[in-house]
Amino acid sequence: MSQITGKAKDETYELQNTADLHTEDENNGNGVSSSSERGTLPGNTETDKLQSHKDTVFFRDGSRRIDFVLSYVDDKDGEKKQERRREFEANLEKAGLELETEDKSNSKDQKTYFLKIHAPWDVLVTYADVLKIKVPFKKSDIPHSQDAPLQWLSRPFRLPDDIMRPQTDYFTYPFDKRKTDFFLMRDKDSFFPPSTRNRIVLYILARCPYQAEGRKDSDKTGIKRLLSNGTYTAAFPLHDCQYWEEAQNPKCERERFSLYNHWARFLCFYKEQPLNLIRKYYGEKIGIYFAWLGFYTEMLFFAAVMGVICFTYGVLSYDDNISSKEICDAAIGGSIVMCPLCDKKCPFWKLNSTCLSSWQSHLFDNEGTVFFAIFMGIWVTLFLEFWKRRQARLEYEWDLVDFEEAQQQLQIRPEFEIRCTTKRLNKITQEMEPYLPITSKCARFCLSGATVVFWISLIVACIIGVIAYRLAVYAAFASIIKDPLKDIQVVGRFITPQLATSVTASCINFVIIMILNFFYERVAIWITDMEIPKTHLEYENRLTMKMFLFQFVNYYSSCFYVAFFKGKFVGYPGDYKYMFGKWSKLRNEECDPGGCLIELTTQLVIVMAGKQLWGNIQEALLPLIRNWWRSRKGRHHPENQYSRWEQDHVLQNFSQLGLFYEYLEMVIQFGFITLFVASFPLAPLLALANNILEIRVDSWKFTTQFRRPVASKARNIGAWQEILNAVAILSVVTNAFIMAFTSDMIPRMVYLYAYNQGSMTGYVNHSLSIYNISQIPARNMPEDNLNLFYNSTTTCRYRDYRYPPGHEREYTHTMQFWHILAAKMAFIIIMEHVVFVVKFFVAWLIPDIPSDVTARIKRERYLIQEDLHKYEVERLKIQLSASFVTEPPSSEASLLMENHEV
């Protein structure tokens, strides 16, 4: 699991005692009034109670809600920053926002000021109209889907209905302040929920200038720039209450407390997620992430079960593995002398020294693996198609069907507006808008592309360095781990030079991956900022593509090398192939006689498991310890707590790219369990265990460790959907090639059915070619000739299909080699076509949008048109009635009334 990006705070979460609170009340400056002063205010009994423990989300009057909080401190550059704050706050008040400041004497550290912001009703309705925020106008009359027949089986995993559906379903329509009486408005204070209020205030903060009136400096605009230059230290909305107890004020919501009890606790790992409550509290963008992660985890269960079945088949067929028995047999494997696997340092060796690795290889390289590779190709399609249906249902239920067009038009990034000084007429809106000239855009894209190519080349260079390490270190391991027949250490019985080299190289590669990841994030963000995307959606999509490209090459390149290159370009004794030419003396690696699949499995397990373990340590263990130490006193003495804004201030800031890293982590994992799953059927099981923990860790951190993020909308998972589709298609190709060229399955099948009439006896001897030791060049011969097996043999064996010495075509490929190659190509073509045909058939068979959702969308649009028509008709009647009262009806008005009645 990757760590959600956040800015850690150094403040400790210590609670004030009663004396501290009393001192603060007496020594207030510009902050909260003292107890005696508050007592003189009328109707402040409830306010006094709230201010005594300061856990409130309201202004001092107890009625105006705090919609946003800004914090700042005095420092060396205080006068310049104070001038910016003064102008910024003055412009905020001109925009209609109401402000209230808490003096630093009322904060725990005695140096932090807090500026509380409230959006009054007039501001809310104005910007709700501008942003086209949908609000309810009629209670929904569409019934919920009925429970399926055996639904009672899932009761232990279900949550209470008030948690799953925290609010009534309504038909909604974009807000229009000219038609306020059209919408269901019982109470102005609760008409716009806190998430909507926060979103409106952030919209104003992001576009408010911090310069004197009359000056036009586009660079001096927005809270983001004020945060970057240190004028303000933080900007965040407030949580509604503490997560471990309900809010004492009945006017405050208790959603955070409900989320912690029913979602964020680790003991709830087997429960369903309250997606509607998540969406209501955190917004649709975070809600769609957890919906996708939960659905992905559910689908992983079926892949994990099938993977365990295939692995169990490999274990049960352990004793039927004739090839491993022949390798381990002293009369067969013990009598076969193999040629050296490297120059000078590597000795001749007996085949039975690889006995253990051949048994290990059989666990993953068997007939069940072919079935599992085909199953995973179909599973990927089912996962993507069913997710589209689930996503379409969420779009309807969360009122996001018509959102994307409005998002594209309205959510222009403030950075784009500031940096693009050139303007042109928008043909749609007929308004002047900023744009980026084509020449500047081309120059920026060229620089961006060159930077991406450079960093990818750096990744490839690092991988080549790891390969060179494998080649150079293999000889050292070969000289340390001696032949089992010669005075060996115990470890030599279980670890071959190939395995030792593969494990150490995989660990080094994992360390390199972690180091490069540190730079990729900053490079990808810098490139994307340089391109100046217009909208937030465009920004995220560009950053997603760049970051995934970096991570794809970084994480998978070593697996691609082992799967498709290692052991494929080796040559044969007397004509070996070298990595950088013969001058480098780095001979290309050979595969174990049991095949390279076991090494691919080792590489996959180390990188995948290491990534998940490191993420768990970063994301779960360390924050858990820090949170326990920080809040253990707070639970015992909740009456002596910080103010609500101070409690949230010491939490980590949830950045705009927080979800990006979570998606990236899961998509990289998705690649591991699809691209190379043929080599390790237990990969889905590891992913399933990780994701069960991931859901609860992420929910725990969102609820307890992070400030409340501003609710933002998203109708889908964005560019990640296309990336998943591309990975799904690529996985069919990679698994087909792994089964054909990395696995030893096809050569065994050809031998079984074409050369030995249904028996695997003699396969090992048949798959090894013969070479005359006397013909081996001196540069390839071992240095220690005393340890050779010259006394018993004059030939050695190597893994290939070539004619023996003395044949008229000696050391050229035999017909069996071409038969096997043809069988491999045929297998690839057949497997790809079968899986792709099934994929496209399933995709065609399963519609992206469920039929009942389509019907509901059409009915809702019909009802909206009908109700709007009725509203306009009634409005027209009222206007005409008013005109009749004030003046006699004219002939035109009479004609209009007659036409209206008709």
N, C-alpha and C positions, 0 to 999 in steps of 0.2 A: 504494500500500500504506500502510496506517496503521501507526503505531508501536505495538508491544505495550507496554502500560502497565507501567512499572517505575520503581523509585526508584534513580536513578543514584548511585553512590558516588564520592566524591572521592579515595578512596585509589588510589594508583598500585600497579601490580602489579610491584613490584621484589622481587628474590629476595635472601635473605640469603646472605652468604658464610660460609665455614667459621668464621671468627673470631666472627661474630655469633652463630652457633649455639652455639659453645663458651661465649661470654659468657652467653647465655641459660641454658644448662644450669647454669652456676656460680651465677648470680644469680636462681635461681628463688625464688618466694615460696610461695604456696599452690598452685602449679601442678604441672607434671610434675617428678618427682624428678630429682636430678642423676644423672650417669652412675655415680658411685661408689655412690650409694644404690641405684640400680637393679641394680647388679651383685650386691648382697647378696640380692636376691629370687630364690627358686628358680624354675627353669623359665622364666626371662625372656630367654632368648637371642633368640627371635624378636621379643619386645617391644623389646629393646634395638635391634635392627636397624630396627624400624619407627620408634621414637622418634628415631633418629639423623637421619632425614630428615622425620619427623613427618607423613608422608602415610598416615594410617590412619583407619579408621572404627570403631575399637574404643577402649574405655577403656584405662587404663594397664595393666590386667592382661592385655590382649591377647585376651580371650575375650568380654567383654560388648560388644555392638554399640551404637554411638551411634545412637539412633533420632530424636533431635531435638536442636537446639542453640539456646540463647538467649544473646544478647549484651547487655551493658550497660556503661555508663561512669559514673564518678563525676562529679557536677556540683554546681552551687550548691545545688540542692534535694536534696542527697544523703541526709540523714537520713530524710526522709519517704519517699523512694523505697526506701531501704534497708529501712525497716520493712515496706513492701509486699512487697518481694522476700523478706524473711525469712518472713513469714506465708504467702506464695504457695508458696515452696519447701517449707515445713513441711507444707502441705496436700498438695502433690504426693507427698511421701514417705508421708503417711498413705494416699494413694490407691494406694500400692504401687510407685511409680516410684523408680528409683535415680538419684542425681545425682552429678556430679563436676565440680568447678570448675577452670578454668584461670586462673591469676592474670594480671593485666595485665602483669607483668614478662616473661611469656613471649610476649606478642603484639608484633607489629612496631611498632605505634604507641605501645606502653608505656602505654596507657590503657584498653584494652578487655578486659573480662572475658568469658569464655565458660563457660556452664553447659551441660554435656553430660547428656543424659537417656537412660536405658535402661529399657525396659519388660521386666520379667522374665516368665517363662512363666505364672505365676498371673494376672498382670494381662492378658496377651494372651488367654488362654482365657476370662477373665471377660467382657471387652469384645467379643471375637469372638462370644460367645453373645448379648450385648446387641444388637450391631449386625447379627446374623444374617449374618455374613460366610460366603460359600460357600467350602468347602474340598473337596479331592478325596477320594473314598471308593472309587473303582474306576477302573481304566484303561479308556478308551473303546475299544469294539470296533467302532465305526462307521468304515468306511474313508473316506479322503479321496476327493474327486471325482477321476476319472481325467482325465488330460490330453486336451484336444481333439485331433482329427487334424492338423494344421498348427501344433501348439503350438511346434514347433521354430523357427518364424519369430520367436517372441518371446524366444528365449534371450538375445540381446544385451541385452535390457531387464530380465532377471530377476536376482534375487539368490540367493546360496547358500541351500540349504534350511535350514541351521542358523540362519541369520539370519531367514528368513521364519517359521520355526516354532521359536522358542527353547526351547519346553518341550513335553512330551508332553501329549496330550489326555486329560483325565480327566472322568468324571462327577462332578458336585459336588452338595453338599447343605449347607444352612445349618448352621453349627457349633453343636453342643450339647455343653457340657462334661461332661454326664452320660453321654455316649456317645463318649468319646474313642477307645475301642478300635474304633469303627465306621469311623473314617477312616484313610486311609493316612498313617501317621505313622512315618517311618523315623528322622527326626532332629528333635528339638524346635527346634534352632537355625535350621533352614531350613524348618520346616513353614509358618510365616507369612513370606512374602516381605517385603523391605524396604518396598515400597509399602504393604502392609497394616499393617505395624508403625507406619509414619509416620502413617497415617490414624487408628489407634487412639490414639496419643499425642496427636495434635491434638484428638481428641474429648475427651480428659481435660483438656487445657490450656484448651480453650474453655469448660469448665464448672467449673473449679476456682476457689474463692473466694480472695481475698487479704486476708482479715480474720481476726481472732483467733477461736478456737472459742467458740461460744456467742452470737456477734453475728450478727444476721440483717439484712444490708444487701444487697439484691439487686443494687444497682448495682456493688458491688465484686466482680465475678466475671468471670473469663475473661482469656485472654492478649491478646485484641484490645483491651480497655480499657487493659491495662498497656502495650501498644505505643503507643496513642494518647496516653497521658499521659506518655510518655517514661521509664517505669520500666525497660522493656527497649527496646533499639534495634532488635532483629531477632529473628525466630523462623523457623527453617527446618530441613528435613532435609538430609542431606549427599548429594552426588554420590558414586558408588561409587569413582571413580578420576579421574585426569586424562584429558582427552579426546584428547590427542595420544599417550599411551602407556598400556599396560596396567598394572593394579595389580600391585605386586610381591608382595603378600600373597596366597597362593592361596585364602584364605578370603573374599577380596573378589570381588565380581562385576566383570565387565568390560563391562557393557552400555553405558555411556556411550562407551567407546572404540569399540565396534561401531557404535553409532549415528552417531558422527562419521565413521567411515570409509565406511560404506555408505549414509548418508542425508544428512548435513549438509554434505558437501563440494559445492562448486558443480559440480565435474566429474561428479557423479552425477545431473545434471539429467535425463538420459534414462532413468534406472533407476526401477523400481517402488519403492514405499515399504515398508519393513519394518513393516507395521501392527501385527503381533503383538508385536514387540519394543517398539514405541512404547507400546502399551497396557500391556505389562508394566512398563515403566520409569516412564512418566508417568501411567498410569491411563486408564480408558475415556473420560473426558470429553475429554481432549486427543487420544486416539486417534481418536475419532469425528470430531473436527474435521478432522484430516489425511486421514481416509478420505473425508470429504465434499469437501474441497478437491481431492484427487486425482481423484475421480470427476467433479467439475465441470470440471476442466481437461481430462480425457479427452473429455468430451462437447463441450467448446468446440472441439475439433479439427475435428469434422464441421461445426459452424456456421461456423468460420473458412474451411474449404475452400469451402463454398457461397457465402460472402460474397465470396471472391476470384474465384470463377467469375462472379458477377453483376457485380462491378466490372470484370472483364476484358471482359465483354460490352459494358458501357458504353464502354470504351476502343475496342474493335473496331468498334462502331457509331458511332464519332465522326464519320466522314465522311458518314454517312447522315442526319445531323441537319439536316433541311431548315429547321427553325425558326431555328437558330443561323446558318445560312448567310444567311437572309433578313435577320436582324438585323445581321449583319456586312457585308452587301452595301451598298456606297455608294449604289447606285441605289434600294434599298428602305429599309434602315435609316437610311441617310444622308439620305434625303429626308423622314423622318418626324420632326416636331417634337413633343416631349413637353411636357406642361404642368409647371409648377414643382412640386417635391416638398415644398416648405415655403414659408412666407410670407416675403416681403421679400427674404431673403438668397439664395434658390435661383433660378437663372435658368431660362429655357427651355433644353432640351437635346435633342441628337440621339439617336435610338434606338441607333445603332451604337456609342455610347460604352459600352454594356453588352455589347459583343461577347464579351469574355473571360469575364465572369461567366455568360453563357448557355452557353458551351462547358463551363465547370466544372460548371454545374448538370446538364448532360446526363450527366455521369459517374455521378451518383447518382439522377437522375430519369429513368428509362427503363423499358421494359417488364419488364426483369429484376427491377426493384425490387418489383413486385407479386408475382412468384413468390417472391422472397426473404422478403417479409413473411408470406406464407402458410406458407412453410417454417418460419420461426422460431416461428410459433404452434404448429405441430405439434412442433417440436424441444423447446419448453419442456415440453410434455406428456410426451414420451418421457423427457426428463431427470428430471422429478419422479417418474414411475412406476418407471423403472429404479432410481432412487435408493432408493425405498421397498423394492424387492426386495433391493438391496445392504445396506441398513440392517437388514432382517429377518435376513439371513444373518449379519451381524456381531453382532446381538443374540444369536443362538444360539451362535455360535462363542465369544463373549466372556462367555457366561453371564449375560445381562442380561434374559432373557425375563420373569422374575417380579420384576424389580427395582423397578418404579415404585411399587407399593403400599408396599413396605417403606421406600422413600425418603420418601414422603409422611408416613409415620407417625413415622419415627425422626429425620430430619434437620431438626428444628426449629431455627430460628436462635436463637443465644444472646441476640441483641438483643430478640427477641420475648419470650423468657422473662423477661428483665430488666425491660422496660418495661411489660409487661402484668401488673399486680399482681392483677387480678381473676381468680378461678379458678372453674371449673365442672366437673361430672362428664362425662367422656367416655363416651358410651353404648356404645362398642365395647370400650374397654379397661377401663371401670369404674374409672378413676383420675381424680383431680383434675388438671386441666391449665389453663394460663393461656389467656385469650381476650380479644379486644378488643370492648368493648361496641358495640352497633349505633349508638348516638348518636355516639360518638367516631369510629367508622368512617365514618359519613356526613359528619361535619364535615371529616374529613381528605380524603375523596374530593372534596368540593366545593372545598376550597382547592387541591387538586391539579389539578382540572379548570380552575379559573380561571387558575392559573399556566400551564398548557399553552396555553390560548387566548391569553393575553397574549403569550407568546413566539412563537407562530405568527403573531399579528398583527404582531409586530415584524419577523418575516421578510418578511411580505407588504409591510410599509411599506418595507423596504430594497429589495425588488424594484421597487416603484412608483418609488422614488427612482432606481434604475438606468434604468427606462423614461423617466423625466423627463430624465435625463442624455442618453439616446439622442435624444430629441426636440430638446433644446436644442443639442446638439453637432453634430447632423446639418447644421444650417445653416452652422456654421463650416467643416466639411469640404467642404460644397458650394461655399463661396466660395473655398476654398484649391485644391481639385482642379478645375481649369477644364475646359471642354469641350475634347476632343481636337483640334478644328479651330482652336483659338486658342492660340498660344504657350504650350505646357504644359511641365511638367517630365516627366522620364522616368517617375516613379512614377505619374503620373496615367493612364498607359496601362494600368496593371495594377490599380490600386486605385480602386474607385468610392466615392462617399460612403457608400453603403449598406454596403459591405464594411469600410471604415475604421471606421464607427460600430459595426458589429457586433463587430469584433475588439476594439476598446478597451472596449466595454461588457462583453463576455465576460470580459476580463481583470479589470476592476473587480469584476464579479460574483463571480469566483473568489476574489479577495482578501477580499470580504465573507463569502463562505462559510467561508473558513479562520478568519476572526476570530470569526464566530458559533459555529463548532464549539467554540472554546475555552470559551465560556460554556455551550453545550448540555450538555456532559458534567457539569458541576457542578450545573446546574439539575435535570437528569434524576435524578441521584443523590440530591440533596436532597429532591426530591419523593417518590421511592421510599422513602427512609429515613423520611420523615414518615408514610407510609402504614403502616409497620410490618408488612410481609408475614410470614406465619407460617413458611414453609419457604424454603430456599435456591432451590428450583425456582420458587416463586411470586415471589420477589424478582427473579430473573433474567428471568422472563417479563414482569413489569410494567416493569422497566427497559428491556427490549428493545422493547416496544411504544412507550413514550414516546420513546426515543432514535431509533427508526426513523421515527416520525412527524415529529420535528424535522428529521431528515436528509432525509426525503422532500421536505418543503416547501422546505428549504434548497437542495438540489442540483437538483431538477427544476422548480422554479417558473419559472425563466428559460426553460427549454426549452419548457415548456407555453405560456408567453406567445408565443414565436416561432412555435410550431407551430399554435396555435389562436386567437390573438387579433391578432397583428400582420397588418395589411393586410386585416382582415375588416370593420372598422368605420371606413372611411376617408371615405365620402361621395363627392362628385364636385366639380369646379370650380364655384364659386359656392355650394356648400352642404357645405363640409368639416366633419368632426366633430373636436372638440377633447377632449383628455384630461380637463381639469377645467372644461370650458365655454369659451366664446369669450374670456372675460376672461383666461384663462391664456396664450393665444397659443401653446400647445403642441399643434400639430396631430398627429393620430394618424399613425403611420408607415405608409408604403405599401411594398408588396413590389416587388422588382425585376421588370421585364417577364418575366424567366425564372422567376419564382416565389420564394417564401420558403424553399424547401427548402434551397438552398445556404447560407442564413443559419442555419437550424437545424443543418445539418451543421457549420458553423463554431463555433456555440455548443457543440455536443456534443463536438467534438474538443478544444476549449480546456479545458472543464471536466473531461472524462474524462481526457484525457492529462495535464493539469496536476495533477490529483489523484494520478494514479499516479506521475508524476515526483517530486512533492513527497514522497510516501510512500517512494519508493525512496531519496531522499536522506536522509530521517530514519531509515529502518529498516535500510538496507544500507550506504551509503557511510560515514557518520559512525561507526557502531559498528565497521566493519571497520578504519578507520584507527586508532581508539582501541585496538582489540584487538591490532592489529599492534604498536603502540608499547608496549603494556603487557606483552605476553607474549613478545617476541622473545628476551629474555635467558633466560626460563624454559625455552625449548626447548633451549637450548644447555647449561644447567646445571640439569638436573632434580634433582640430588642436593642442591641448596641451596635447596629450595623452602619455602614456607609450610607450616604444618600444614593438614590437610584442611579444618578449620572456618574457618581464616583465608582460604584460597583461595576458599571459597564465600561468605564474608562480604563480600568486596569485589565480588562479582557483583551484578547488579541483582535486585531483588525482583520475582517474578512475582505480580502482584496477582490478587485473586479475579475481577476484570473483564477480565483480560488477553485471554481468548478472545472476550469480548463484542465488543471492538473489531475483532478479526480477522473475526468473522462479519459485523459491520456493514459493514466495508469491502467484503467480497465480495458482500453482498446489494445494496449501492448500485451496485456494478459490474454485477451481474445486472440491475438496473433499467435501467441505461444501454443494455445490449445487447439488451434486450427491448422496453422501452417506446418507444424512438425508433430502433430499428434500421433502419426503413424509410428513414430519411434518411442513414444511413451504414453500408453493408454491411460495411465493414472494421472496425467496432467489435469483433466477436468475435475478429478477428485480434489487435488490440491487447490485448484481455483475455487471450487465450491466452498471448502473450509475457509479459505481466505476471505471470500465475499460475505459469508455469514458474519464473520468478525468485522469486515469492512463497513457493512451497513450500520452496525451498532456503534463502531468507533466514530464514524462520520456524524451520526446523529447525536452522539454524546458530546462531540466537540462543538457542533452547531449550537446545541442547547446550553452547554455549560462553559465552554472555553472562548467562544467568539462573541463579539458584539453582534447585535442584531443587524443583519444586512438589509439594505433597502430592497424592498420587493420589486422584482423586475419580471417582465413577461417573456415567454418563449413558447412557441407552439410545437416545437420538436427539438431533437438533440442536435440540430444544425448540421454542420459539415461532417460530423462524426458518422452520420447515416451513410453518406457516400463512401467514407473510408471503410466502414464495416462491409459494405457491398463489395468493394475492391478486394479487401482481405479474403472475403468468402470465395470469390472467384479464383484468386491466386492460390488459396489453400487446396483446391482440387488439383491444380497443376503440381504443386510442391509435393503433396502426398502421393500422387501417381509416380513422380520421379523418385521419391524416396523408396517406395516399394519396388521400383524397377531397378534402380542403380545403387542405392545404399543398402537395402536389404538383400539377403542371400536367398530370398524366396523364389525368384524366377529361375536361377540356375538349378535349384533343387527340383523344381517342378519339371524342367526340361529333362534333367537326368532321370527323374522318376518315371515319366511317361514316354520318353523317346529313346532312352538308352539302357534302361535296366528293367523294363517290364513291370513296373509297380513296386519296386523295392529300392530302399535308400542304402542298402549295403554296398560298400565300396565307393560311396560318393566322395569322401575326403581324398582318397588316393586319386580318383578320377579328376578332381578339380585342381590338382597341383601339377605343375609342369616340372620337367627335369632339366638341370643344367650341369655341364661338366665343370668341376671345380678347377681343373687345370687351365680352363679358358678364362677364368675371372681375372681381370686386369689387376695389376699390383696396387693401384690406388684404391681398389675396392676390397682388397683382402684384409682380414683382421691383423692387427699388430702382433697379438699373442697367438702364434701358430701352434704352440704346445697344447693349447686347449681345444684344438680342432679335432674333428672325428676322422682324420685321415686314415687311421688304422682300420676302420671298418667300412669306409665308403669313399668313392671317388666322385660322387655326384651329390648335389643338393637340390632341394625342391623350392619352388616359389609359386605364389598365387597367380595363376594365369592359365590360358588355354593356348599353348604353343607346342610345335613339334619338338621332339627330343633331339639330343645331339646324334649325329650320324644319319638323320633323315635327310632326304634330298632337299627339303624345304625347312631345314632346322631353324628353330627359334622364330618361325613365322606363325601367324595365327592359324589354328585348326578350323575345320568346318564347324565344330561344336561351338566355337567362339561366335561365329556368325549366326548359328542357330539361336544361341542365347540372346544375341543382340537383337535379332528379328523378333524373338519372343518378348523382349523388354519393350520394344517400340510398339508391338501389337497390344501389349498390356496397357501401356500409357494411353493409346488411342481408344481402346475399348472402355477403360475405366473413366476417362474424361468424358467420352460421349454418353456413357450410361448415367453418370452423375449429373452432367449438364442437362440431359433430357429430363431426368427426374426433377431437377431444380426448376427448370423453366415450366414444366407441367404443374408442379406444386404452386409456383408463383402465379400461374394463370388460373389455377383452380381456386386459390384463396384470394378473394377480393380484398383490396387494401382497406376499404371502409365497410364495416358491417352494414347490412341492409337496414337493420332497425335504427342505426345512427343516421343513415341517409334520410329515412322517413321522418325522424325527429327533427332534423335540421330543416327539412322542407316545411313541416308543420309549424315550427317556431317562426320561420320567416313569414309564413302566411298569417299567423296570429299577430305578428308585429305590424304588418301592413294593415290588417283589419282594425286593430286598436288605434293605430295612428289615424286612420281614416275617420273613425268615430270621434276621436279627440278633436281633429280639425273641424269636423262638422259641428260639434257642440260649441267649439270656440267661435265659429262663424255665427252661430245662432245667438250667442251672447253678445257679440259685437253688433249684430243687426238689431237686437232688442235694445241695446243701449242707444243706438242711433235713433230708434223710434221714440225713445223717451225724450231725448234732447231736441229733436226737430221733427217736423211732419215728414212722413215718408214721401219721397219723390217718386216720379214715374219709373225711373231707372231702378230704384230700390225695390219697388213693388214687383217689377219684372224679374229682378234677381231672386226675390223670395218665391215667386211662382216657379221659376226654373229650379230652384233648390228643392221645393216640395215635390216637383215632378221627378 
